[in-house]
Amino acid sequence: MMAPILEARNVVKRYGRFTAVAGVSLQVQPHTVHAIIGPNGAGKTTLFHTLTGVVPLTSGAILLNGRDIGALAGDARVRLGMSRSFQVTSLFPTLTVQENLRVAAQGVRSREALHFWSTRLLFGAHRDLIDGVLERISLTACRDRLSSELSHGQQRRLEVGMALASRPQIILLDEPTSGMGVDDIGAMQEIIGSLRKDLTVLLIEHNMSIVMSISDTITVMQLGAVLVEGKPDQIKHDERVREAYLGKAGLKGI
């Protein structure tokens, strides 16, 4: 087994007396899709926030490529190769699709981040990157449209594109198919599944069909802790998962 690209060691996050994440440990292997599932309140999003620096750890350690990043701010983690999307779409509505991608690309480097409107940067250093991301998320034809004019599914794809524009080694996706229609879900599933060729994906996802079809490893959380972890077939037939998360009917039909 290769060394993990991302590792959480006994991560704890408390808010006063409430423990949202209770000693979670996991290893994310390079060039895999690793899914985290669990019922509402299981601590999935809080874990994501600790991994990406949105909220500080109470205790434990987070390692990226073997380096302890637990005390680093979120922007420093981005510069080291970590990127994420959020459950609620967070785009710049008055900017075009390609301008949103440019902002994301420039934001990795602090000097460039101060020059959002530089046409030299748009049509120079980042042009190939933006073109590649647009093709990957199937929005090339929409490059000059305002992001606010896109459909919900297109906006979700653009948000993934913005995460990709930072040139990450690992991308964390929080409910990437949330609110999508059937056709859009299929497109997002294809995008996520293709990412493992070039980078690593850690995602929270409620759509179990997608989780089972594209994941290499699945971690199931319950009450802030890891309940079980394994391959999709193992998780699908694990009685603890059936009872604690999916109910007695389990994953029948998936």
Secondary structure, DSSP 8 states (H G I E B T S, - for coil): ----SEEEEEEEEEETTEEEEEEEEEEE-TT-EEEEE--TTSSHHHHHHHHHTSS--SEEEEEETTEE-TTS-HHHHHHTTEEE--SS----TTSBHHHHHHHHHHHTSHHHHT-TT-HHHHHTTTHHHHHHHHHHTT-GGGTTSBGGGS-HHHHHHHHHHHHHHT--SEEEEESTTTT--HHHHHHHHHHHHHHTTTSEEEEE-S-HHHHHHH-SEEEEEETTEEEEEE-HHHHHT-HHHIIIII-TTTTTT-
